[in-house]
Structures are given as structure tokens and as C-alpha cells.
Amino acid sequence: MSENEFQLGRQLFYDPILSKDQTISCASCHLQANSFTHTDHELSHGIGGIIGKRNSLALMNLAWNSSFMWDGGVNHIELQALAPISSENEMGSSLNEVVAKLNASKKYKALYFNSYKDSLVTGQKTLLALTQFTVMLNSYNSKYDKYIIDKGGDLFTQQEKNGLKIFRENCASCHTEPLFTNNEFRNNGLVVDPFLNDYGRMQITNKSEDSLKFKVPTLRNIQFTPPYMHDGRFESLKEVISHYKLGIVHSKTLAKELNSNLNLSHKEEVDLLVFLRTLTDYEFLFNDRFSYPF
């Protein structure tokens, strides 16, 4: 890890030079104020206004992920950027094409020299620099974190304490503390969108037991990451809770934790929503170190 390499990765993350027509950057779908995801549309948009098949995942605490993407199609953080760069629905380019453009840039030749003592741009260096930036996108200063560090002091209101108790009883088996994900894949009972026809992890493993399973996303900063689910079908957390109360579709691969619908009173729903707001880390969302560098 070096500061020069981090800053090179930051420049690359925000630069549309990575896309085929130089219109889309990593930050186009991963906005800092939204915990490095997008919120203005259900599905990610790529070059030429192409609409993708999935809602982008929020980028944070990636060093603790054992796989990446909604279907786990990438299993190493240093390779993750290859997927959007080469996807026809996203950046529509290739690593060779990106390297050629960066080698033609005096600015990047200098930045690569500062990082690697060699101005030659390579694919390996490019992916490593992007990793050095994204691996530092760590969120751990929410109200929840301060409450846990204080060992249950007076930081939480009674309503927030009630919400935490409800969360631990109903949600924590999949959204496990402190990352608020178990890094596994679950079928959470969503109706298949007939237009997208997305069966999740099965498209990677070709195993029927993985049908309709998607990565369990972290709930950190969840207040600022709508829309929700892999296809962005829910605009609010209230809709998400309603799904678990009334909308679960039962099938062979449904997560065993969801065999019974969520049974919460209106007050308990409100308390749960209030607790989820404590997972917001404002220091992370507005940290200048991760912001647009140009």
C-alpha cells in the first residue's frame, strides 16, 4: 500500500477513460454520497444509455468479502474491476484498450511512474491501483459502531435499542454483525422479473440448488442506498419489510430463515427502521479522501 498508488486508483475510479466511449466511470454507478452505489434508477446504466440487468452493489468493507457481484461471479478483489470494464452493458471496453489509452496519456504516465517507478502502464498495475483505492472504502464510524464500542452505553435511544433487538431476532442470521452480511447467497423469495429473467448464482455455478440465490448485501449505510434488491424493485425500506411480511414466494431454494413470514407489529417495524438508520456512517459518506479528485 502506498499513498501514490491510492491516489492513482482514485483518479482511475473517477475517470471515464476506462469506458469505450469515455462517458462512463466507476463512479457513474458508485456515488460516494450514496455509499458508492446509485439511487436515481433501478438498474445500472452503461455506455450509450444501455440499461443493465442489475442494481449496483454499494462498495464498502470489500477486504472482508469472499466474493463479488450479486452472483459471486468474481472471487478476488483485484479482478473485480474487469467485470464492469469488459461488460457490454457497462463500460464496453477491454483491459488492453484501457491500457493503450492510459499509455497515451502524459498525465497517467507520470502517475504510474510515481506509483511504480516505471511509467509503463500495464493491466496488472491498473487493476492493482483500482484495488488500492476501493479496498480503503471502509465504513466503521456509524452511531451503531459507537454504541457497540461504548458497550451499550447511553448513545442509543430506547427505540433504537428495541430496533436492534428486533433486528438480532429476525435479520441477523443473514445480515450478520458487524459487516451486516454473511457473504453468502440466499433466495429471499422475490418473484422473478419476467423481463430480466435473472436466476442469480445459478448462472455462475449451473447448479439448480443455486437458483434465485443472490449475494446478501451489507446493510451498512442502507438509508442512503435505495433502490433495494438485485433489480432495484423496492424504493423504500418500508417496502422491503412488507416483502418479508407478506410477499415471500416459496420455492425449493428459499432460504430456510424465510420459511415463516416476518411477524412484526407496526411499532416494531418503526423501531426496526429507526435502528437501521444508526448504520449510517456520515464520516464515510462525506470523506474528502474518497471524493472526486479532479
DAVEN-V623583 format. One record per residue. RES is the residue in one small letter. PHI is phi in radians with two decimals (none if undefined). BURIAL is 1 if it has 9 or more other C-alpha atoms within 8 Angstrom, else 0. Layout:
# DAVEN-V623583
res | phi | burial
RES | PHI | BURIAL
RES | PHI | BURIAL
This chain:
# DAVEN-V623583
res | phi | burial
m | none | 0
s | -2.44 | 0
e | -1.13 | 0
n | -1.08 | 1
e | -1.19 | 1
f | -1.04 | 1
q | -1.20 | 1
l | -1.11 | 1
g | -1.07 | 1
r | -1.09 | 1
q | -1.07 | 1
l | -1.12 | 1
f | -1.05 | 1
y | -1.69 | 1
d | -1.77 | 1
p | -1.20 | 1
i | -1.05 | 1
l | -1.26 | 1
s | -1.67 | 1
k | -1.03 | 1
d | -1.81 | 0
q | 1.01 | 1
t | -2.08 | 1
i | -2.14 | 1
s | -1.95 | 1
c | -1.00 | 1
a | -1.22 | 1
s | -1.08 | 1
c | -1.88 | 1
h | -2.26 | 1
l | -1.58 | 1
q | -1.02 | 1
a | -1.13 | 0
n | -1.98 | 1
s | 1.01 | 1
f | 1.04 | 1
t | -2.47 | 1
h | -1.92 | 1
t | -2.33 | 1
d | -1.62 | 0
h | -2.76 | 0
e | -1.19 | 1
l | -2.03 | 1
s | -1.11 | 1
h | -1.92 | 1
g | -2.04 | 1
i | -1.09 | 1
g | 1.13 | 0
g | 1.29 | 0
i | -1.13 | 1
i | -1.69 | 1
g | -1.38 | 1
k | -1.79 | 1
r | -2.43 | 1
n | -1.36 | 1
s | -1.26 | 1
l | -1.41 | 1
a | -1.22 | 1
l | -1.79 | 1
m | -2.89 | 1
n | 0.91 | 1
l | -1.23 | 1
a | -1.09 | 0
w | -1.73 | 0
n | -1.49 | 0
s | -1.63 | 0
s | -2.73 | 1
f | -2.35 | 1
m | 1.36 | 1
w | -1.07 | 1
d | -1.85 | 1
g | 1.20 | 1
g | -1.18 | 1
v | -2.09 | 1
n | -2.02 | 1
h | -2.53 | 1
i | -1.08 | 1
e | -1.26 | 1
l | -1.76 | 1
q | -1.01 | 1
a | -1.12 | 1
l | -1.06 | 1
a | -1.09 | 1
p | -1.19 | 1
i | -1.07 | 1
s | -1.65 | 1
s | -1.27 | 1
e | -1.14 | 0
n | -1.51 | 1
e | -2.11 | 1
m | -1.59 | 1
g | 1.05 | 1
s | -2.07 | 1
s | -2.60 | 1
l | -1.11 | 1
n | -1.09 | 0
e | -1.16 | 1
v | -1.11 | 1
v | -1.06 | 1
a | -1.08 | 0
k | -1.17 | 1
l | -1.19 | 1
n | -1.18 | 1
a | -1.53 | 0
s | -1.79 | 0
k | -1.08 | 0
k | -1.06 | 0
y | -1.27 | 1
k | -1.02 | 1
a | -1.20 | 1
l | -1.16 | 1
y | -1.18 | 1
f | -1.11 | 1
n | -1.08 | 1
s | -1.51 | 1
y | -2.14 | 0
k | 1.00 | 0
d | -2.73 | 0
s | -1.40 | 1
l | -1.21 | 0
v | -1.47 | 1
t | -2.25 | 0
g | -1.12 | 1
q | -1.08 | 0
k | -1.11 | 0
t | -1.12 | 1
l | -1.16 | 1
l | -1.16 | 1
a | -1.12 | 1
l | -1.04 | 1
t | -1.13 | 1
q | -1.09 | 1
f | -1.37 | 1
t | -1.19 | 1
v | -1.22 | 1
m | -1.61 | 0
l | -1.42 | 1
n | -1.91 | 1
s | -1.99 | 1
y | -2.68 | 0
n | -2.12 | 1
s | -1.37 | 1
k | -1.05 | 1
y | -0.99 | 1
d | -1.06 | 1
k | -1.18 | 1
y | -1.15 | 1
i | -1.15 | 0
i | -1.10 | 0
d | -1.37 | 0
k | 0.96 | 0
g | 1.33 | 1
g | -1.27 | 0
d | -1.70 | 0
l | -1.21 | 0
f | -1.57 | 1
t | -1.29 | 0
q | -1.08 | 0
q | -1.13 | 1
e | -1.16 | 1
k | -1.14 | 1
n | -1.06 | 1
g | -1.10 | 1
l | -1.09 | 1
k | -1.09 | 0
i | -1.10 | 1
f | -1.05 | 1
r | -1.14 | 1
e | -1.41 | 0
n | -2.12 | 0
c | -2.18 | 1
a | -1.26 | 1
s | -1.16 | 1
c | -1.79 | 1
h | -1.67 | 1
t | -1.37 | 1
e | -1.19 | 0
p | -1.61 | 0
l | -1.37 | 1
f | 1.09 | 1
t | -2.69 | 1
n | -1.77 | 1
n | 1.06 | 1
e | -1.97 | 0
f | -2.10 | 1
r | -2.42 | 1
n | -1.57 | 1
n | -1.78 | 1
g | 1.39 | 1
l | -1.46 | 0
v | -1.21 | 0
v | -1.17 | 0
d | -1.21 | 0
p | -1.16 | 0
f | -1.41 | 0
l | -1.40 | 0
n | 0.89 | 0
d | -1.71 | 0
y | -1.85 | 1
g | 1.19 | 1
r | -1.08 | 1
m | -1.02 | 1
q | -1.21 | 0
i | -1.66 | 1
t | -1.62 | 0
n | 1.04 | 0
k | -1.87 | 0
s | -1.08 | 0
e | -1.23 | 0
d | -1.73 | 1
s | -1.05 | 1
l | 1.20 | 1
k | -1.64 | 1
f | -2.27 | 1
k | -1.05 | 1
v | -1.31 | 1
p | -1.37 | 1
t | -1.16 | 1
l | -1.71 | 1
r | -1.09 | 1
n | 1.04 | 1
i | -1.06 | 1
q | -1.03 | 1
f | -1.93 | 1
t | -2.11 | 1
p | -1.22 | 1
p | -1.36 | 1
y | -1.94 | 1
m | 1.45 | 0
h | -1.09 | 1
d | -1.94 | 1
g | 1.09 | 1
r | -1.33 | 1
f | -1.89 | 1
e | -1.56 | 1
s | -2.40 | 1
l | -1.21 | 1
k | -1.10 | 0
e | -1.13 | 1
v | -1.08 | 1
i | -1.11 | 1
s | -1.07 | 1
h | -1.05 | 1
y | -1.26 | 1
k | -1.51 | 1
l | -2.31 | 0
g | -1.91 | 1
i | -1.17 | 1
v | -1.68 | 0
h | -1.46 | 0
s | -2.67 | 0
k | -1.07 | 0
t | -1.75 | 1
l | -0.98 | 1
a | -0.97 | 1
k | -1.05 | 0
e | -1.15 | 0
l | -1.91 | 1
n | -1.10 | 0
s | -1.95 | 0
n | -1.16 | 1
l | -1.12 | 1
n | -2.03 | 0
l | -2.21 | 0
s | -1.33 | 0
h | -1.03 | 0
k | -1.10 | 0
e | -1.15 | 1
e | -1.04 | 1
v | -1.09 | 1
d | -1.08 | 1
l | -1.12 | 1
l | -1.10 | 1
v | -1.13 | 1
f | -1.09 | 1
l | -1.03 | 1
r | -1.19 | 1
t | -1.26 | 1
l | -1.50 | 1
t | -1.38 | 1
d | -1.95 | 1
y | -1.16 | 0
e | -1.09 | 0
f | -1.25 | 1
l | -1.16 | 1
f | -2.17 | 1
n | -1.35 | 0
d | -1.03 | 0
r | -1.12 | 0
f | -1.78 | 0
s | -1.50 | 0
y | -0.95 | 0
p | -1.65 | 0
f | -1.56 | 0
